[in-house]
Amino acid sequence: MSGIESYQRLDIRYFHKNKLLTPGRYSTFSWTRGGEPSGNINVKVENDCLRLIYRYRDYGEEWQDVKERVYLDWTRCNYGGRRPWFLCPLCGRRVGILAAAGKLFLCRHCYRLKYWSQLETDLDRTNRKVTNLKNRLNRKGLHQKTRDRLQCKLLEAEMLADELFCLKAAKWLMRHP
């Protein structure tokens, strides 16, 4: 299973922040993977929706032109203003991100996608914590108290990572005698 981050995505926050939700506005977006182009999409803003125009190809199939309409919803913010949302074309759920894990841009729930952090094991999470602590300790200009506190946290995280690795290795060895 892969995370939603590995698919082409549209984020309503980007559209809103960059003032791209004006009716009549036309924009083109491109994606890359490993520095190589991996897709593009044309987006036309209408009064209550975005019209997505792009091409799609299933493995080994011919390219198809796709025209998809994604409706928008707006909610009021507590301190004024409004926040936009996509309405998923399949389930109608109000979401901030749509992903192209198939022919259409749908919400992660419809494609049954998770975020990478939801796919991490305890060992993955602990190893990420170790890496982050090491990166923080490599910064110049840290106060000695801060450095001591981070080194203590790093030692604890490394010990936990070792323990989790040993548990994982023991489980594997029990299944593969």
N, C-alpha and C positions, 0 to 999 in steps of 0.2 A: 504494500500500500504506500502511496506517495502522498506528500502534503500538498495543500492547495498552492503553496509557493512555487511548485514546479510547473504550473500551468500559466498560460496567458490570462491576465486578469484586468478587469476594469474596476477602478476605485472611485466611488462617487465623491469622496473627500478631495481627490485631485481635481476633478471637474469643478467643484464648488470653490476651492481655494484659488484656482486659476481663472475664475470667472468665465467658464466655458459652457454654462448652462443657459445662455441667452438664446431665446427662440430665433431660429434662422441661422444660427452659427454652424459652421461646418469645420470639422477638425479631422486630422489624420494622425494615427498613432502607430508606432512600429515597436516590435519586440526583437530582442536578440537573445541568443543562447550560445554561450561560449564565444562571444564576440562576433558570431555570425547571425545574419538576419533570420528570424524564425517566424515572422508574420507581420501583417499590418491590417489596420481596420480604419474605415471611414465612419465618422459619427456625425449625424445631422441632428441638431436639437430642434424639436418641435415643441408646441405649447405644453404638453403634459407627458412627453416621452422623448426618448432618444431612438433614432433609427440607425441601427448598426448595419454596415454593408461590408462584407468581407468574403473571402473564398475559403472553402474547407475541402479537405481531401481525407478520406478514410484510407487506411493502409492498402496500397495496391490499387486503389480506385482512381477515377478521374476527378478533377477539380470541379466543385460545384459553387455557384454564386449563392450567397446566403444574404437575405434581407430580414433582419430581426428587429422587432419593436420591443423596447424595454420602457415600461411606464415608470414615472417618478411619483414619489409621495413626499410631502413636506411636513415636518413637525416643528412646533414652536419650541424655542429654547427658553429656559427659565429666566434668563437675563436679557431677553430680547433677541430678535432675529429669528431665522428659520434654518432648519437643517434638512438637506435633501437625502432621499433614500431611493435605491432601486427597488422596484417590485419585481421579484423573480418571475420571469415569463412562464415558468411551469407551476410553481406552488403559490405564487402571489405573496410570499413572505417579504417583509421589509428588510433589506440587507444593504450593507455598505460596499460589498465586493461581489462581483460576478466573475466566474472562471469559465474558461473554454476547455473543459475536460472531455468534450465531445463536440458535436456539430454546433450546439448553441451555447451562448453565455448564460449560465444558470448559477444559482447559489450553491454553496458548498454542501448544503444539506441534500439537495436533489442529486448531486453527484457522489454523495457519501464521502466527501473529502474532509480531512482533518488538517489542522496546522501541524507543522513539524514538531512543535513543542508537545503536542498531544500524542505524538508517536514515539517520543523518547522513552527509553527505559530509565529506571533509577540510576543505573550505571552511566548512561549517556548524559543525563542531567548533572550528575556529580562530576564527570570528566569535563563538561562545559564550565562548571563552576571553578574547577581547578585551573583551567586555561584562563578564565577571566581574572582570577586572583593573581596568577603569574603575570599577566599583562599589566594589571594595576601596580604590582610591585616593581615592574621595570620602568615606571615613570620616574622622571627626575623631580627633585624638589619635595619629596614626601617628608613630612615630619617624622621623627623617630618613633613617636607614640603610634602614629598611623601605620608606619612600617611594621612595628611589633605586632599590632592588632591584626594586620593583614597576614603576616607570617603565621600567626597562631591559627587563623581561619584556614589558611592554606594547608597547614599540617593536618588539621582535623578533616578537611575535605579529601586530602590524599589518603589518609587512613581509611575513610569511608569508601573511597573508590577501590582501594585494595581489598577491603572486606567484601564489597559487592562483586568484584571480579572473581574472588575465590569462591563465593557462593554460586556464581554463574558457571564457573569451571567445574565445580563439584556436581552440579545438576547435569551438566553435559556429560561428564565422565560416568555418572550413574546410568544414563541412557545409552552410552556407547562403551560398554565394558571391554 
